[in-house]
């Protein structure tokens, strides 16, 4: 399990605990942790797409 998944799980737990105890700050921290995990996922996906584009361009240039 990657960092992003851990951030999302930790965030969900914090948010739930915050809501259950009426602690708005903890609930907000949980939402922030979840957003952090989603951002990490997005960055990783973007990195993979960029690498794929680079690889496909490199392959085409080698065929010329």
KOLGU-4560 file (N, C-alpha, C; in nm, 3 decimals, padded with zeros to 5 digits):
<recs>
<n_xx: 00.085 n_yy: -00.117 n_zz: 00.000 ca_xx: 00.000 ca_yy: 00.000 ca_zz: 00.000 c_xx: 00.090 c_yy: 00.123 c_zz: 00.000 mol: A seq: 1 type: UNK>
<n_xx: 00.063 n_yy: 00.217 n_zz: -00.091 ca_xx: 00.146 ca_yy: 00.335 ca_zz: -00.104 c_xx: 00.111 c_yy: 00.445 c_zz: -00.005 mol: A seq: 2 type: UNK>
<n_xx: 00.191 n_yy: 00.549 n_zz: -00.009 ca_xx: 00.169 ca_yy: 00.663 ca_zz: 00.079 c_xx: 00.032 c_yy: 00.726 c_zz: 00.059 mol: A seq: 3 type: UNK>
<n_xx: -00.010 n_yy: 00.735 n_zz: -00.068 ca_xx: -00.137 ca_yy: 00.800 ca_zz: -00.096 c_xx: -00.254 c_yy: 00.722 c_zz: -00.034 mol: A seq: 4 type: UNK>
<n_xx: -00.248 n_yy: 00.591 n_zz: -00.042 ca_xx: -00.354 ca_yy: 00.509 ca_zz: 00.017 c_xx: -00.355 c_yy: 00.523 c_zz: 00.168 mol: A seq: 5 type: UNK>
<n_xx: -00.237 n_yy: 00.528 n_zz: 00.227 ca_xx: -00.229 ca_yy: 00.545 ca_zz: 00.373 c_xx: -00.285 c_yy: 00.680 c_zz: 00.416 mol: A seq: 6 type: UNK>
<n_xx: -00.255 n_yy: 00.784 n_zz: 00.338 ca_xx: -00.307 ca_yy: 00.917 ca_zz: 00.369 c_xx: -00.460 c_yy: 00.917 c_zz: 00.363 mol: A seq: 7 type: UNK>
<n_xx: -00.515 n_yy: 00.850 n_zz: 00.261 ca_xx: -00.661 ca_yy: 00.847 ca_zz: 00.248 c_xx: -00.725 c_yy: 00.769 c_zz: 00.362 mol: A seq: 8 type: UNK>
<n_xx: -00.667 n_yy: 00.656 n_zz: 00.398 ca_xx: -00.721 ca_yy: 00.575 ca_zz: 00.508 c_xx: -00.712 c_yy: 00.650 c_zz: 00.640 mol: A seq: 9 type: UNK>
<n_xx: -00.594 n_yy: 00.709 n_zz: 00.666 ca_xx: -00.575 ca_yy: 00.786 ca_zz: 00.788 c_xx: -00.674 c_yy: 00.903 c_zz: 00.792 mol: A seq: 10 type: UNK>
<n_xx: -00.694 n_yy: 00.966 n_zz: 00.678 ca_xx: -00.786 ca_yy: 01.079 ca_zz: 00.672 c_xx: -00.929 c_yy: 01.040 c_zz: 00.701 mol: A seq: 11 type: UNK>
<n_xx: -00.970 n_yy: 00.927 n_zz: 00.645 ca_xx: -01.107 ca_yy: 00.879 ca_zz: 00.671 c_xx: -01.127 c_yy: 00.849 c_zz: 00.818 mol: A seq: 12 type: UNK>
<n_xx: -01.026 n_yy: 00.787 n_zz: 00.878 ca_xx: -01.035 ca_yy: 00.754 ca_zz: 01.021 c_xx: -01.042 c_yy: 00.880 c_zz: 01.106 mol: A seq: 13 type: UNK>
<n_xx: -00.956 n_yy: 00.977 n_zz: 01.075 ca_xx: -00.957 ca_yy: 01.103 ca_zz: 01.150 c_xx: -01.089 c_yy: 01.176 c_zz: 01.134 mol: A seq: 14 type: UNK>
<n_xx: -01.138 n_yy: 01.179 n_zz: 01.011 ca_xx: -01.265 ca_yy: 01.249 ca_zz: 00.986 c_xx: -01.378 c_yy: 01.183 c_zz: 01.065 mol: A seq: 15 type: UNK>
<n_xx: -01.383 n_yy: 01.051 n_zz: 01.061 ca_xx: -01.488 ca_yy: 00.979 ca_zz: 01.134 c_xx: -01.477 c_yy: 01.002 c_zz: 01.284 mol: A seq: 16 type: UNK>
<n_xx: -01.354 n_yy: 00.996 n_zz: 01.337 ca_xx: -01.334 ca_yy: 01.018 ca_zz: 01.480 c_xx: -01.372 c_yy: 01.161 c_zz: 01.518 mol: A seq: 17 type: UNK>
<n_xx: -01.336 n_yy: 01.254 n_zz: 01.433 ca_xx: -01.371 ca_yy: 01.393 ca_zz: 01.460 c_xx: -01.521 c_yy: 01.417 c_zz: 01.461 mol: A seq: 18 type: UNK>
<n_xx: -01.590 n_yy: 01.356 n_zz: 01.365 ca_xx: -01.736 ca_yy: 01.369 ca_zz: 01.361 c_xx: -01.801 c_yy: 01.302 c_zz: 01.481 mol: A seq: 19 type: UNK>
<n_xx: -01.749 n_yy: 01.185 n_zz: 01.518 ca_xx: -01.807 ca_yy: 01.110 ca_zz: 01.630 c_xx: -01.790 c_yy: 01.183 c_zz: 01.764 mol: A seq: 20 type: UNK>
<n_xx: -01.679 n_yy: 01.254 n_zz: 01.778 ca_xx: -01.653 ca_yy: 01.323 ca_zz: 01.904 c_xx: -01.691 c_yy: 01.471 c_zz: 01.902 mol: A seq: 21 type: UNK>
<n_xx: -01.736 n_yy: 01.517 n_zz: 01.786 ca_xx: -01.772 ca_yy: 01.658 ca_zz: 01.773 c_xx: -01.651 c_yy: 01.749 c_zz: 01.761 mol: A seq: 22 type: UNK>
<n_xx: -01.537 n_yy: 01.691 n_zz: 01.726 ca_xx: -01.412 ca_yy: 01.767 ca_zz: 01.712 c_xx: -01.399 c_yy: 01.811 c_zz: 01.566 mol: A seq: 23 type: UNK>
<n_xx: -01.441 n_yy: 01.935 n_zz: 01.539 ca_xx: -01.439 ca_yy: 01.986 ca_zz: 01.401 c_xx: -01.298 c_yy: 01.995 c_zz: 01.345 mol: A seq: 24 type: UNK>
<n_xx: -01.203 n_yy: 02.028 n_zz: 01.429 ca_xx: -01.065 ca_yy: 02.039 ca_zz: 01.382 c_xx: -01.012 c_yy: 01.904 c_zz: 01.334 mol: A seq: 25 type: UNK>
<n_xx: -01.039 n_yy: 01.799 n_zz: 01.410 ca_xx: -00.993 ca_yy: 01.666 ca_zz: 01.370 c_xx: -01.061 c_yy: 01.621 c_zz: 01.241 mol: A seq: 26 type: UNK>
<n_xx: -01.189 n_yy: 01.650 n_zz: 01.229 ca_xx: -01.262 ca_yy: 01.615 ca_zz: 01.107 c_xx: -01.202 c_yy: 01.688 c_zz: 00.987 mol: A seq: 27 type: UNK>
<n_xx: -01.168 n_yy: 01.814 n_zz: 01.006 ca_xx: -01.107 ca_yy: 01.893 ca_zz: 00.897 c_xx: -00.969 c_yy: 01.838 c_zz: 00.862 mol: A seq: 28 type: UNK>
<n_xx: -00.892 n_yy: 01.799 n_zz: 00.962 ca_xx: -00.761 ca_yy: 01.738 ca_zz: 00.937 c_xx: -00.776 c_yy: 01.610 c_zz: 00.856 mol: A seq: 29 type: UNK>
<n_xx: -00.880 n_yy: 01.534 n_zz: 00.887 ca_xx: -00.906 ca_yy: 01.411 ca_zz: 00.813 c_xx: -00.935 c_yy: 01.439 c_zz: 00.667 mol: A seq: 30 type: UNK>
<n_xx: -01.015 n_yy: 01.540 n_zz: 00.641 ca_xx: -01.044 ca_yy: 01.577 ca_zz: 00.502 c_xx: -00.918 c_yy: 01.624 c_zz: 00.431 mol: A seq: 31 type: UNK>
<n_xx: -00.833 n_yy: 01.696 n_zz: 00.503 ca_xx: -00.707 ca_yy: 01.743 ca_zz: 00.445 c_xx: -00.617 c_yy: 01.625 c_zz: 00.411 mol: A seq: 32 type: UNK>
<n_xx: -00.609 n_yy: 01.527 n_zz: 00.500 ca_xx: -00.527 ca_yy: 01.408 ca_zz: 00.474 c_xx: -00.579 c_yy: 01.332 c_zz: 00.351 mol: A seq: 33 type: UNK>
<n_xx: -00.710 n_yy: 01.323 n_zz: 00.339 ca_xx: -00.767 ca_yy: 01.255 ca_zz: 00.222 c_xx: -00.733 c_yy: 01.330 c_zz: 00.093 mol: A seq: 34 type: UNK>
<n_xx: -00.742 n_yy: 01.462 n_zz: 00.097 ca_xx: -00.709 ca_yy: 01.542 ca_zz: -00.021 c_xx: -00.561 c_yy: 01.526 c_zz: -00.056 mol: A seq: 35 type: UNK>
<n_xx: -00.477 n_yy: 01.517 n_zz: 00.046 ca_xx: -00.334 ca_yy: 01.497 ca_zz: 00.024 c_xx: -00.309 c_yy: 01.363 c_zz: -00.047 mol: A seq: 36 type: UNK>
<n_xx: -00.380 n_yy: 01.259 n_zz: -00.005 ca_xx: -00.368 ca_yy: 01.129 ca_zz: -00.070 c_xx: -00.414 c_yy: 01.132 c_zz: -00.214 mol: A seq: 37 type: UNK>
<n_xx: -00.523 n_yy: 01.201 n_zz: -00.240 ca_xx: -00.574 ca_yy: 01.213 ca_zz: -00.377 c_xx: -00.476 c_yy: 01.292 c_zz: -00.465 mol: A seq: 38 type: UNK>
<n_xx: -00.415 n_yy: 01.395 n_zz: -00.408 ca_xx: -00.317 ca_yy: 01.474 ca_zz: -00.483 c_xx: -00.194 c_yy: 01.389 c_zz: -00.518 mol: A seq: 39 type: UNK>
<n_xx: -00.151 n_yy: 01.307 n_zz: -00.424 ca_xx: -00.037 ca_yy: 01.217 ca_zz: -00.451 c_xx: -00.072 c_yy: 01.120 c_zz: -00.564 mol: A seq: 40 type: UNK>
<n_xx: -00.195 n_yy: 01.068 n_zz: -00.563 ca_xx: -00.240 ca_yy: 00.978 ca_zz: -00.671 c_xx: -00.236 c_yy: 01.050 c_zz: -00.805 mol: A seq: 41 type: UNK>
<n_xx: -00.287 n_yy: 01.172 n_zz: -00.807 ca_xx: -00.291 ca_yy: 01.249 ca_zz: -00.932 c_xx: -00.150 c_yy: 01.275 c_zz: -00.984 mol: A seq: 42 type: UNK>
<n_xx: -00.059 n_yy: 01.309 n_zz: -00.895 ca_xx: 00.080 ca_yy: 01.334 ca_zz: -00.937 c_xx: 00.144 c_yy: 01.208 c_zz: -00.992 mol: A seq: 43 type: UNK>
<n_xx: 00.119 n_yy: 01.095 n_zz: -00.928 ca_xx: 00.176 ca_yy: 00.969 ca_zz: -00.976 c_xx: 00.120 c_yy: 00.933 c_zz: -01.113 mol: A seq: 44 type: UNK>
<n_xx: -00.011 n_yy: 00.952 n_zz: -01.132 ca_xx: -00.071 ca_yy: 00.924 ca_zz: -01.262 c_xx: -00.014 c_yy: 01.015 c_zz: -01.370 mol: A seq: 45 type: UNK>
<n_xx: 00.004 n_yy: 01.143 n_zz: -01.337 ca_xx: 00.059 ca_yy: 01.237 ca_zz: -01.433 c_xx: 00.203 c_yy: 01.198 c_zz: -01.469 mol: A seq: 46 type: UNK>
<n_xx: 00.279 n_yy: 01.155 n_zz: -01.370 ca_xx: 00.416 ca_yy: 01.112 ca_zz: -01.393 c_xx: 00.420 c_yy: 00.992 c_zz: -01.488 mol: A seq: 47 type: UNK>
<n_xx: 00.332 n_yy: 00.896 n_zz: -01.464 ca_xx: 00.327 ca_yy: 00.776 ca_zz: -01.550 c_xx: 00.288 c_yy: 00.813 c_zz: -01.692 mol: A seq: 48 type: UNK>
<n_xx: 00.193 n_yy: 00.904 n_zz: -01.706 ca_xx: 00.150 ca_yy: 00.945 ca_zz: -01.841 c_xx: 00.263 c_yy: 01.017 c_zz: -01.913 mol: A seq: 49 type: UNK>
<n_xx: 00.336 n_yy: 01.102 n_zz: -01.842 ca_xx: 00.448 ca_yy: 01.174 ca_zz: -01.903 c_xx: 00.557 c_yy: 01.076 c_zz: -01.946 mol: A seq: 50 type: UNK>
<n_xx: 00.584 n_yy: 00.977 n_zz: -01.863 ca_xx: 00.684 ca_yy: 00.877 ca_zz: -01.899 c_xx: 00.639 c_yy: 00.797 c_zz: -02.021 mol: A seq: 51 type: UNK>
<n_xx: 00.511 n_yy: 00.765 n_zz: -02.027 ca_xx: 00.458 ca_yy: 00.691 ca_zz: -02.142 c_xx: 00.469 c_yy: 00.773 c_zz: -02.269 mol: A seq: 52 type: UNK>
<n_xx: 00.439 n_yy: 00.902 n_zz: -02.259 ca_xx: 00.450 ca_yy: 00.989 ca_zz: -02.375 c_xx: 00.595 c_yy: 00.999 c_zz: -02.420 mol: A seq: 53 type: UNK>
<n_xx: 00.684 n_yy: 01.017 n_zz: -02.323 ca_xx: 00.827 ca_yy: 01.024 ca_zz: -02.356 c_xx: 00.874 c_yy: 00.895 c_zz: -02.424 mol: A seq: 54 type: UNK>
<n_xx: 00.831 n_yy: 00.783 n_zz: -02.369 ca_xx: 00.872 ca_yy: 00.654 ca_zz: -02.426 c_xx: 00.818 c_yy: 00.635 c_zz: -02.567 mol: A seq: 55 type: UNK>
<n_xx: 00.693 n_yy: 00.675 n_zz: -02.590 ca_xx: 00.636 ca_yy: 00.657 ca_zz: -02.723 c_xx: 00.704 c_yy: 00.750 c_zz: -02.823 mol: A seq: 56 type: UNK>
<n_xx: 00.740 n_yy: 00.870 n_zz: -02.782 ca_xx: 00.811 ca_yy: 00.960 ca_zz: -02.872 c_xx: 00.952 c_yy: 00.910 c_zz: -02.900 mol: A seq: 57 type: UNK>
<n_xx: 01.017 n_yy: 00.855 n_zz: -02.802 ca_xx: 01.151 ca_yy: 00.801 ca_zz: -02.819 c_xx: 01.147 c_yy: 00.682 c_zz: -02.914 mol: A seq: 58 type: UNK>
<n_xx: 01.048 n_yy: 00.595 n_zz: -02.900 ca_xx: 01.035 ca_yy: 00.479 ca_zz: -02.988 c_xx: 01.013 c_yy: 00.521 c_zz: -03.132 mol: A seq: 59 type: UNK>
<n_xx: 00.931 n_yy: 00.621 n_zz: -03.156 ca_xx: 00.903 ca_yy: 00.666 ca_zz: -03.292 c_xx: 01.026 c_yy: 00.729 c_zz: -03.355 mol: A seq: 60 type: UNK>
<n_xx: 01.101 n_yy: 00.803 n_zz: -03.277 ca_xx: 01.220 ca_yy: 00.868 ca_zz: -03.329 c_xx: 01.326 c_yy: 00.764 c_zz: -03.366 mol: A seq: 61 type: UNK>
<n_xx: 01.332 n_yy: 00.655 n_zz: -03.294 ca_xx: 01.430 ca_yy: 00.550 ca_zz: -03.326 c_xx: 01.398 c_yy: 00.477 c_zz: -03.455 mol: A seq: 62 type: UNK>
<n_xx: 01.270 n_yy: 00.477 n_zz: -03.496 ca_xx: 01.229 ca_yy: 00.407 ca_zz: -03.618 c_xx: 01.265 c_yy: 00.484 c_zz: -03.744 mol: A seq: 63 type: UNK>
<n_xx: 01.297 n_yy: 00.610 n_zz: -03.731 ca_xx: 01.323 ca_yy: 00.694 ca_zz: -03.850 c_xx: 01.459 c_yy: 00.665 c_zz: -03.907 mol: A seq: 64 type: UNK>
</recs>
